[in-house]
Amino acid sequence: MIQQYFQGTDDPGAAREEMLASYPSGRIAEAVEVADAVLFLLSERSSFINGTSLVVDGALLAKTY
């Protein structure tokens, strides 16, 4: 999906660099990283977790502007 977004811009390279610069982690997530978080929440290992959000965003929300 992200590749389609970049291809839909006037300058895909610049759009990618701009997005990369916005992430404190310095990279865009791989789909498997998001899937791993979902699998964890579906597993017994998360059985005591409830009423909270698991943010998988490469520290984007933690970024200080």
Protein Blocks (a to p, Z undefined) as FASTA:
>chain_A
ZZmmmmmpmblmlmmmmmmmmpmnlpacdfklmmmmmmmmmpmklmmgghiacddehhmm
mpcZZ
